[in-house]
Amino acid sequence: MSVNSQSGSPLTQLGGSVLDLNGARVMGEAGMADRDFQSVAAIPIKVTREQSSGSALATINGTAGQPNGVLGGSSVSGGNSAGGASNIGIGNGNKFSIQYSLANLNVFQNLPKETSRGIDDLKRMEMALVSGIPEEVSWALKKYLTYSNKAPYMIGFKNMPHLLPLFKKMIVDLKPVIETFKDPIGNDKVILSKLQTGLNSLLIIRNLAQDTDCIQILVKDRDIKDFMLFVLMKYESHINANSSDRWEVFQPNNAYFNELIHYTLDLMEAVSSYIAPARKDDPFFQTLVSLLKWTKDRYMVISILRSLSRLLVRSKEDEESAADNLDQRTLTLIVAQLLIENDSELITASFDFLYQFILPGNRRITELFRDRERFTIFGTVLPRLLSYNVRVPQYKSFDNTPIRLVKRLRPPAPTEAPALDQQLFTKLLWLEEPARSTAWLRCCFEPVQGAEVTQIALWKGYESKFGSAVRETSRKMLPAVEFIKNVSNAFTHASAMVILDPATGKKRFVIRGIQPRSKPISIEEGESASRTTLTGIQSKFIGGTSQIKESRQETLPEIKFPTQLSDVSNAAATFLCLISNDTKGAGMEVCQAIKPLIVHQLADIPPLSAALSEYMENTPTL
């Protein structure tokens, strides 16, 4: 469609007649005064969201399926207007975006620029929800669901109170749909549409219920609470195997029902704190307790325990409470949850409930421990849960650590002279005899009283190091006899000796007063060290006898003590302190029975001392 006109009206005057956009003649000049404008009925333009966004093209040709008057019809052209020729042409078969066509009408040309964007998303979402058009409602709910998850403060009920009635209507409409769960739904589009919109609305409210301002408004809405109770009671009649009028659900519909009950329990968890304390015959409390008996779903058990705990908050000892109707079987079931070791959330939720159950006074402490099964469970798990997920000191690491003293003695002296690095070897090589042999002896040997080296080993060591290298430089080495005599020049207290071996009776030719070093030293250091002769014991200790220290053990593994408690250990400590106030009842009996184990825990976990201070004061003796 193309629209070219300089008229400021959406109707175009052609030769004294008024035409609508379809080219149809509306009235003539003569009949305009006699015509009542109220009798002119507007023809609505039906546009899909895709078309209005410009993403779809419409074929404007007035064919079947396109109602007359929706920007369609035959080509119309007319005469001149005051500002020039007016031409509205809608050619058959031309394809244009409806949004583009509407935007080019003259009536839209002079609008302020700031209006081009249109309304904001929140207003558009609200209008789509109010429209009741299925496609619009579905789109709006998806948008609201995104906002409730990522930016709930933007659609909170405090600032937008008109949203709650809109969501509530779709949620309450789920009641008759839930009744149909016992039969096959099949492809019933009406039921499926109501189910989808209702579940989405419930999920949105569930997300918004995490906000304090929103939940305070929700708890005042009777219809929402009635719906929650309706769903909980329906589910209870479904899973209660002992119910005479058990409500069966058609198998394929279980997925819908499970989604519905999970959203409802999440909402109940948020609401429960604001409707506490629950009265003795509170239907929410009774229904949740019945669900707890029969459900096998871990998530549901934890959520139910949290809701029950919050419903007991602010209970008073002198007033009837919903906990007065709690049967012994359910109480034992909750205590037994403490035996599940690998589920900290479930253990914490159980402790929270038991804490609220016995909090008003000491009367219920006796009731809790009256049963021997529960008494035994507490006596077994409480000491263990105090160290739950707390890294206690590993004393066993000492058993695996061998006893080793810090090294104080030198290793035994080597039997051969140490090898020389290239730099020291070069320095010694270019010395002349007897300076070379003297320097080598001082670099590779140390003066020690009582030590000895055979003369042949000493000479062979020197000759093997420098023999070939000296001959290559056309020089001569010191003869063996002169080399042995030179040892006394290198070390004042060293001398050549002949010793008779008593075992073999043979003579041994040795140098008494020196021994090989473990590693060579420099020429200067060797000259300085040759002036001091070590005693036998000095040569054995590292650093000499002047630095001899007491023998001591090598560093043992470090024992690390925990600095903080886990959530479960905190909950167990708080519960233990509470039951220790029952100084003359079954609570004190449990506290006294487990105190020896608790004392061991205090030694290993220092933070427990502060957490169990009340318990220790109430149980002064073993």
NORMO-V821504 format. One line per field, one symbol per residue. burial: b if it has 24 or more other ideal C-beta (glycine too) atoms within 12 Angstrom, else e. A space follows every 50 residues. Layout:
burial->???
This chain:
burial->bebbbebeebbbbbeeebbbbbbeebeeeeeeeeeeeeeeeeeebeeeee bbeeeeebbbbbeeeeeeebbbbeebebeeeeeeebebbbeeeeebbbbb bbeebbeeeeeeeeeeeeeeeeeebbebbeeeeeebbbbbbebbbebbee ebebbbbeebeebbebbbbbbbbbbebbebbeeebeeeeebebbbbbbbb bbbbbbbbbebeebbebbbebeebbebbbbbbbbbbbbbbeeeeeeeebe eebeebbbbbbbbbbbbbbbbbbbbbbbeeebbbbbbbbbbbbbbeeeeb bbbbbbbbbbbbbebeeeeebbbbbbeeebbbbbbbbbbbeeebebbbbb bbbbbbbbbbebbbbbbbbeeeebbebbbebbbbbbbbbbebeeeeeeee eeeeeeeeeeeebeeebbebeeebbeebbebebbebbbbbbbbbbbbbee bbbbbebbbebbbebbeeebeeeeeebbeeeebbebbbebbeebbbeeee eeeeeeeebbbbbbbbbeebbebeebeebbeebbeeebbeeeeeeeeeee eeeeeeeeeeebeebbebbbbbbbbbbbbbbbeebbbbbbbbbbbebbee bbebbebbeebbeebbebbeee
